[in-house]
């Protein structure tokens, strides 16, 4: 069985407070996008065999795919295993939810392969034990997520948004970004307030701590907002991807080329759209 695991972007991310359990209470609007990993899954006896074509992705027990597969077999008490082959398209540590999406896709696949008939709510409970974003990816639609991100309410976008993703070579740790949120300060000259474009409001409270340390991301957002093709620009999740919401009839290749020439020749870019 081959399945797709889509990436996501946070159209808005508000941090409400820090919870007694150490997590943060958030409210975020998330949309899946057309960029996706590919995963091949097959039944096999007794063990989980996981491999990935990206050597930077860990393949041991700390990988979300391996953890969620083990949890599935433990909870269902199925004495079997699976062969999992991951073809990575979503960058690691990019704020695009690649690991969580892979984990959700594996839950879907194992539920089908072993005919366990677990409901989406049951799968969501398993997934949220692994990562806050896993529950979102089980819904396969845009959603408003609250709690620490695991409380998901489906939503719909009025129309698809044309998106350009831009990511430098470095990554940002989500745990680090959240831990610095409360004491961080804004950088002068960077626009942090909500941006209204195409009927939506774009804002991310994690830009403040992340931009304070990773100044290039602040410069990237500032540069994008000056480009005539761009209606809004925002960091996704905790970064390090910044995305541009594009106006109509834009040559996205020219914009991506200009970004690499003027900012960073090693910049990873990807044209995609919301789903």
BAKOLVO-193269 format. One line per 4 residues: number of its first residue (from 1); their letters; for each residue x, y, z of N, C-alpha, C, O. Coordinates in steps of 0.05 Angstrom, whole numbers. Last residue first. Example, Ala and Ser with C-alpha at 12.3 -4.5 7.8 and 13.67 -1.06 7.14 Angstrom:
2	SA	257 -45 142 273 -21 143 258 1 157 268 23 161 | 264 -114 156 246 -90 156 264 -66 156 285 -66 169
end
This chain:
275	XXXX	-99 455 6 -118 434 -3 -146 437 9 -164 422 3 | -56 506 -21 -71 494 1 -91 474 -11 -98 475 -34 | 1 492 -63 -24 505 -57 -38 491 -34 -32 468 -28 | 69 509 -83 48 490 -77 22 506 -73 21 530 -78
271	XXXX	138 511 -95 112 522 -102 90 501 -97 93 478 -105 | 193 517 -55 174 498 -66 147 513 -71 136 525 -53 | 263 522 -41 237 534 -47 219 513 -59 228 494 -71 | 320 533 -1 302 513 -12 275 526 -17 264 540 1
267	XXXX	377 572 -13 350 572 -3 333 550 -17 333 548 -41 | 428 581 -29 422 553 -20 393 551 -10 385 530 0 | 432 635 -39 432 617 -62 425 588 -55 418 572 -72 | 396 683 -10 411 659 -3 409 640 -26 388 629 -32
263	XXXX	378 735 -31 380 729 -3 399 706 4 416 709 21 | 379 743 -86 382 767 -69 386 760 -40 396 777 -24 | 374 692 -109 395 710 -119 400 733 -99 422 741 -95 | 329 670 -84 356 657 -81 378 676 -89 399 676 -77
259	XXXX	290 707 -99 296 703 -71 323 690 -67 339 698 -50 | 289 700 -155 298 726 -144 305 723 -114 324 736 -105 | 269 648 -157 296 653 -168 306 679 -156 330 681 -149 | 218 656 -136 236 638 -122 265 643 -131 283 644 -114
255	XXXX	197 690 -176 199 700 -148 219 682 -133 235 693 -118 | 199 657 -221 215 681 -221 218 692 -192 240 702 -185 | 163 617 -205 191 610 -210 209 635 -210 231 634 -200 | 114 642 -204 126 635 -178 156 628 -182 172 631 -164
251	XXXX	85 691 -233 105 671 -242 121 664 -217 141 678 -210 | 16 700 -218 44 705 -210 62 683 -222 54 659 -222 | -41 704 -218 -25 706 -243 4 714 -237 15 732 -250 | -56 734 -154 -64 719 -178 -44 724 -201 -31 745 -203
247	XXXX	-8 730 -100 -30 742 -114 -35 726 -140 -21 707 -146 | 10 681 -50 14 696 -75 -11 708 -86 -33 697 -83 | 40 679 11 14 676 -2 14 694 -27 17 718 -24 | 100 650 29 87 673 16 61 664 5 59 644 -10
243	XXXX	130 624 89 115 621 64 103 647 55 96 665 71 | 188 599 118 171 622 115 156 619 89 167 611 69 | 212 547 159 200 555 134 184 580 137 168 584 156 | 234 526 207 246 550 195 235 558 167 247 574 153
239	XXXX	178 547 248 199 551 228 215 525 224 209 505 237 | 137 534 281 161 545 294 184 549 275 206 554 283 | 88 550 234 94 537 259 117 550 273 117 574 277 | 115 589 184 97 567 190 106 553 215 129 545 218
235	XXXX	117 660 178 131 635 185 110 614 192 89 620 203 | 89 696 122 88 687 150 106 662 154 110 647 136 | 59 744 81 83 727 86 83 721 116 79 738 132 | 15 763 28 21 760 56 45 742 59 50 725 41
231	XXXX	19 773 -26 -3 785 -12 1 784 18 -8 802 33 | 70 784 -74 63 772 -48 41 788 -34 42 812 -31 | 89 809 -119 73 784 -123 61 773 -97 44 756 -98 | 120 851 -103 93 857 -113 76 832 -117 52 834 -117
227	XXXX	155 847 -41 152 838 -68 124 841 -78 105 835 -64 | 157 859 12 163 881 -6 159 873 -36 160 890 -53 | 150 812 38 128 832 40 133 856 22 114 871 16 | 200 788 31 176 778 17 154 799 16 140 802 -4
223	XXXX	232 817 67 237 818 38 213 809 22 205 822 2 | 210 801 116 210 829 109 214 833 78 201 849 66 | 222 746 115 194 756 115 192 785 106 175 792 90 | 278 749 115 264 736 93 235 745 92 224 751 70
219	XXXX	289 774 163 296 788 138 282 776 114 273 790 96 | 272 734 197 259 760 198 264 776 172 246 789 161 | 309 695 183 280 690 178 264 716 179 245 720 164 | 357 718 201 353 714 173 323 710 166 314 719 145
215	XXXX	355 714 256 349 740 244 344 737 214 329 753 203 | 341 676 302 346 670 273 338 694 257 317 695 244 | 327 703 350 353 688 347 360 684 318 383 687 311 | 281 731 338 301 743 356 328 729 353 349 742 355
211	XXXX	249 697 309 263 718 294 285 731 311 305 740 301 | 230 665 352 247 653 331 262 675 316 286 672 311 | 198 699 385 223 686 395 241 675 373 266 676 376 | 162 719 342 177 736 360 201 722 372 223 733 369
207	XXXX	136 677 315 156 693 301 173 709 320 197 713 315 | 97 656 346 123 644 349 145 659 333 168 654 337 | 49 679 331 62 689 355 90 678 360 105 689 375 | 29 698 269 43 676 283 58 686 307 78 701 304
203	XXXX	-23 710 221 -7 719 244 5 695 258 -7 673 258 | -69 730 175 -45 715 178 -28 726 200 -20 750 199 | -136 725 158 -117 739 175 -93 721 181 -97 699 190 | -171 728 95 -160 714 117 -141 732 133 -130 751 122
199	XXXX	-187 753 48 -207 745 67 -197 729 91 -213 719 106 | -140 767 22 -157 748 10 -178 736 30 -185 712 29 | -109 787 81 -106 784 52 -126 762 43 -127 741 56 | -81 820 134 -107 813 122 -104 811 92 -97 831 79
195	XXXX	-37 803 184 -39 812 156 -65 802 145 -71 778 146 | -25 821 252 -40 805 232 -41 819 205 -44 843 203 | 44 842 265 15 844 269 1 827 247 12 820 227 | 98 844 255 88 821 270 57 820 271 46 799 277
191	XXXX	146 867 215 118 869 218 107 843 231 108 822 218 | 206 898 237 193 873 227 163 875 234 156 882 256 | 227 943 261 225 942 232 213 917 220 209 916 195 | 258 911 316 249 936 303 249 933 273 267 922 261
187	XXXX	235 850 340 256 864 327 245 889 313 224 887 300 | 205 837 404 203 842 375 228 856 365 240 872 380 | 227 787 451 221 815 444 220 818 413 233 802 399 | 210 735 499 222 746 475 212 774 469 192 783 479
183	XXXX	189 708 541 209 728 548 221 742 523 239 757 525 | 153 671 519 144 690 539 163 713 543 154 736 548 | 182 637 481 160 655 473 155 677 494 153 701 486 | 218 599 492 228 627 491 206 647 486 211 671 486
179	XXXX	192 551 487 204 557 513 213 586 515 215 597 537 | 178 549 433 157 554 453 169 562 480 157 579 494 | 230 540 412 214 564 404 193 570 425 190 593 433 | 244 489 434 260 513 440 243 539 435 243 557 451
175	XXXX	205 457 410 207 459 440 222 484 448 214 498 466 | 219 462 356 193 472 366 194 476 396 184 496 406 | 280 483 330 267 464 348 241 477 359 241 499 369 | 293 495 263 287 507 289 272 486 305 254 473 295
171	XXXX	348 488 215 322 482 226 318 496 253 337 506 264 | 383 515 156 380 508 185 351 502 192 333 509 178 | 379 530 103 390 504 109 386 496 138 386 472 144 | 313 562 94 343 562 94 353 534 103 337 517 109
167	XXXX	256 559 53 269 549 78 300 550 75 310 540 55 | 194 577 29 222 583 29 235 575 55 226 583 76 | 137 565 -12 152 558 13 181 565 9 193 561 -13 | 84 598 -38 113 592 -43 126 588 -16 125 606 2
163	XXXX	17 583 -57 37 587 -36 65 582 -47 70 564 -64 | -49 600 -68 -24 594 -81 -1 602 -63 -1 624 -53 | -105 571 -37 -86 593 -37 -60 583 -51 -51 560 -47 | -172 555 -56 -144 547 -52 -126 572 -53 -131 591 -69
159	XXXX	-226 585 -17 -213 577 -42 -184 569 -36 -173 575 -15 | -246 582 34 -264 590 12 -252 583 -15 -267 575 -34 | -230 526 73 -221 551 61 -239 557 37 -247 539 22 | -262 498 130 -259 498 101 -249 525 92 -258 546 102
155	XXXX	-249 455 186 -257 481 174 -253 478 144 -241 459 134 | -255 412 243 -252 416 214 -262 443 205 -282 454 216 | -221 417 301 -247 422 289 -244 429 260 -232 449 253 | -184 384 350 -186 391 322 -215 395 314 -232 378 319
151	XXXX	-137 384 397 -166 387 395 -172 399 368 -166 423 363 | -82 387 396 -95 361 392 -125 362 390 -137 342 382 | -59 433 411 -60 428 383 -75 403 376 -81 397 352 | -67 438 463 -39 440 455 -36 434 425 -14 430 415
147	XXXX	-126 472 449 -112 456 468 -82 460 464 -73 483 460 | -141 472 377 -138 485 403 -126 465 423 -116 444 415 | -146 485 308 -136 467 329 -131 483 355 -120 505 354 | -186 484 253 -179 501 276 -171 482 298 -187 465 306
143	XXXX	-166 460 188 -178 457 214 -170 480 233 -149 492 229 | -170 428 123 -163 451 140 -178 449 167 -199 437 168 | -164 356 124 -176 381 115 -165 404 131 -151 399 151 | -152 307 148 -149 310 119 -164 335 108 -176 334 87
139	XXXX	-151 287 199 -176 298 189 -175 304 159 -196 306 146 | -102 271 215 -122 250 212 -148 260 200 -165 244 192 | -73 317 224 -70 304 198 -89 281 193 -92 271 171 | -89 330 277 -97 347 254 -95 332 228 -114 333 212
135	XXXX	-62 291 307 -91 291 305 -101 307 282 -119 299 268 | -8 308 304 -16 283 291 -47 282 287 -56 274 266 | 10 352 332 -1 357 305 -13 332 292 -26 334 272 | 30 332 381 6 349 381 -6 352 354 -31 356 352
131	XXXX	48 262 384 54 290 377 29 306 374 8 295 366 | 34 216 413 60 218 400 68 246 394 91 254 397 | -17 221 431 3 212 451 31 214 440 51 213 455 | -44 233 386 -38 255 404 -19 247 426 -6 265 438
127	XXXX	-52 181 364 -34 200 351 -26 222 370 -3 230 370 | -91 158 397 -65 145 394 -44 166 384 -22 168 395 | -133 194 388 -123 191 415 -95 178 415 -77 185 430 | -141 187 333 -132 213 343 -120 210 371 -100 223 377
123	XXXX	-162 135 332 -136 140 320 -124 166 330 -100 168 335 | -210 147 358 -191 128 370 -163 131 359 -143 131 373 | -232 182 320 -228 191 348 -208 173 362 -191 183 377 | -238 150 276 -219 172 275 -213 183 303 -190 191 308
119	XXXX	-240 81 299 -252 106 291 -231 128 289 -208 125 300 | -212 21 274 -212 41 294 -224 67 283 -219 74 260 | -211 -26 243 -235 -10 243 -236 10 267 -257 15 278 | -172 -63 231 -178 -59 259 -203 -41 264 -215 -41 285
115	XXXX	-146 -83 185 -175 -84 187 -185 -81 217 -203 -95 226 | -94 -79 173 -101 -100 193 -130 -100 200 -139 -114 218 | -96 -38 134 -82 -64 129 -91 -86 147 -94 -109 139 | -123 4 161 -134 -9 137 -122 -37 133 -137 -56 128
111	XXXX	-89 16 203 -117 11 209 -131 -3 185 -148 -20 190 | -43 27 175 -44 3 192 -72 -4 199 -80 -28 200 | -58 76 150 -50 53 134 -53 27 150 -63 7 140 | -69 111 193 -89 105 173 -83 79 159 -101 62 156
107	XXXX	-17 110 216 -41 102 231 -63 94 213 -76 73 216 | 13 133 174 18 105 183 -6 94 199 -13 71 195 | -7 185 174 -11 168 150 -7 138 157 -21 121 147 | 11 203 224 -18 200 219 -23 182 195 -42 166 196
103	XXXX	67 202 213 56 186 235 26 182 231 16 159 234 | 70 240 172 79 213 167 67 194 188 57 172 181 | 54 285 201 38 276 179 45 247 172 27 231 166 | 96 290 238 69 285 248 51 274 226 35 257 230
99	XXXX	138 301 202 139 278 220 111 270 230 104 247 231 | 120 350 176 126 326 162 126 301 179 113 281 171 | 105 403 191 91 380 202 97 353 189 81 335 191 | 133 447 178 113 439 159 99 413 167 83 402 152
95	XXXX	176 465 205 151 476 213 128 469 194 107 482 194 | 223 438 193 216 461 176 190 475 185 184 496 174 | 248 389 205 251 413 222 244 439 209 257 459 213 | 258 366 138 258 360 167 262 386 183 279 403 175
91	XXXX	216 378 81 241 382 96 237 376 126 216 381 137 | 182 329 46 178 351 65 204 354 81 213 335 93 | 197 284 20 196 308 4 194 333 22 202 354 14 | 221 219 27 217 245 40 218 267 20 237 270 4
87	XXXX	193 159 30 206 176 10 200 205 18 177 214 15 | 197 104 72 189 132 70 206 146 49 231 146 50 | 171 42 83 191 56 67 182 84 62 162 89 49 | 160 -8 128 153 19 122 176 32 107 198 34 118
83	XXXX	130 -68 145 153 -57 131 144 -29 121 124 -26 107 | 106 -90 208 102 -76 183 129 -67 172 147 -61 186 | 75 -143 248 93 -121 243 88 -109 216 69 -115 203 | 40 -176 302 50 -175 274 69 -151 272 77 -139 292
79	XXXX	-5 -186 341 22 -198 341 32 -199 312 33 -220 299 | -42 -134 367 -38 -150 343 -9 -160 343 10 -144 345 | -61 -100 406 -52 -127 414 -49 -146 390 -53 -170 392 | -72 -48 399 -91 -67 386 -84 -96 393 -100 -114 387
75	XXXX	-30 -25 428 -58 -19 435 -78 -39 423 -98 -46 436 | 16 -45 401 12 -49 430 -17 -46 438 -28 -62 453 | 9 -27 349 9 -56 355 5 -62 384 -8 -82 391 | 10 29 359 -13 16 346 -14 -13 352 -35 -24 360
71	XXXX	61 36 380 38 41 397 13 28 385 -3 18 400 | 92 24 334 94 7 359 70 11 377 59 -8 387 | 76 67 302 71 39 294 72 20 317 55 2 320 | 94 110 331 65 107 328 58 79 318 37 69 325
67	XXXX	151 102 329 136 104 354 107 98 352 95 84 368 | 161 104 274 166 80 289 151 79 315 139 59 322 | 145 157 264 132 135 250 136 109 265 117 93 268 | 179 188 296 151 187 302 136 164 288 117 153 299
63	XXXX	240 161 321 225 170 298 195 167 303 186 147 314 | 264 137 363 257 165 367 242 177 343 232 200 344 | 280 86 348 255 89 364 247 118 369 225 123 378 | 309 104 283 306 88 308 280 93 322 261 104 311
59	XXXX	321 136 242 305 113 236 300 95 260 289 73 258 | 323 207 229 329 184 246 310 160 240 287 164 234 | 342 237 169 319 229 185 326 205 203 335 185 192 | 385 244 137 384 261 161 360 254 179 358 263 201
55	XXXX	379 212 92 397 203 113 396 220 138 406 211 159 | 321 196 61 335 219 71 353 211 95 342 204 116 | 293 150 52 313 157 32 329 183 39 347 190 25 | 285 104 106 279 130 94 301 137 74 325 132 79
51	XXXX	253 48 139 276 61 125 266 86 111 242 90 106 | 235 -1 186 231 26 176 256 36 162 278 32 173 | 200 -54 208 224 -49 192 220 -22 178 203 -20 160 | 178 -83 265 175 -59 248 201 -53 234 221 -48 247
47	XXXX	159 -154 271 176 -130 277 169 -107 258 156 -111 237 | 121 -197 260 133 -192 286 148 -166 290 150 -158 313 | 119 -202 190 117 -216 216 134 -202 237 158 -197 234 | 85 -150 153 106 -170 156 104 -181 185 90 -170 202
43	XXXX	50 -110 106 50 -128 129 75 -145 129 85 -152 108 | 75 -47 82 67 -75 77 67 -90 104 82 -84 122 | 76 17 53 72 1 78 63 -27 70 45 -31 53 | 108 74 31 100 47 24 99 30 49 118 29 65
39	XXXX	96 142 25 102 120 43 91 94 32 68 92 25 | 117 207 8 105 182 -1 115 159 17 138 157 24 | 100 274 29 117 251 30 102 227 18 78 226 18 | 79 333 -7 73 309 9 96 289 7 110 287 -13
35	XXXX	47 394 -24 72 380 -19 68 356 -1 54 359 20 | -4 417 -18 0 396 -39 27 382 -37 30 361 -49 | -25 422 51 -16 433 25 -9 410 7 -7 387 15 | -73 434 104 -54 416 89 -48 429 62 -63 445 51
31	XXXX	-75 488 149 -84 477 124 -64 457 113 -40 463 113 | -97 513 211 -77 498 196 -90 488 170 -114 481 170 | -100 560 261 -114 551 236 -93 539 218 -73 552 211 | -97 554 331 -84 556 306 -102 546 283 -117 527 286
27	XXXX	-85 569 396 -107 568 376 -94 573 349 -82 594 345 | -58 537 455 -57 551 430 -83 551 415 -101 536 421 | -23 530 514 -50 531 502 -49 548 477 -40 571 478 | 36 492 518 23 518 515 -5 514 503 -9 498 486
23	XXXX	60 447 570 53 454 543 41 482 542 36 494 563 | 63 441 625 87 449 611 82 456 582 99 470 570 | 17 431 652 32 407 643 57 414 627 71 396 618 | -6 481 661 8 468 683 24 444 675 44 437 688
19	XXXX	9 522 601 -8 504 617 8 492 640 33 491 640 | 14 589 582 28 564 588 12 548 607 1 558 627 | -31 617 532 -18 616 558 -2 590 560 -4 572 544 | -39 625 476 -57 638 496 -44 639 524 -46 659 537
15	XXXX	-13 639 414 -7 626 440 -22 640 462 -19 664 465 | -37 629 349 -37 646 373 -31 629 397 -42 607 401 | -28 628 283 -19 613 307 -18 633 330 -1 650 331 | -52 617 217 -50 634 241 -42 616 264 -49 592 265
11	XXXX	-37 580 180 -46 606 170 -47 626 193 -44 650 188 | 13 536 179 -4 550 198 -11 577 187 6 594 184 | 14 483 131 23 510 140 3 520 160 -21 514 159 | 37 415 120 17 435 128 31 462 131 55 464 134
7	XXXX	43 358 75 54 378 93 31 397 101 9 396 90 | 13 292 71 16 320 63 29 337 84 27 332 108 | 30 232 52 29 246 77 34 276 71 57 284 68 | 1 179 15 14 205 15 10 218 42 -12 215 55
3	XXX	16 108 7 0 130 17 16 156 16 41 156 16 | 12 43 -19 26 69 -19 7 91 -10 -15 93 -20 | 17 -24 0 0 0 0 18 25 0 36 27 16
end
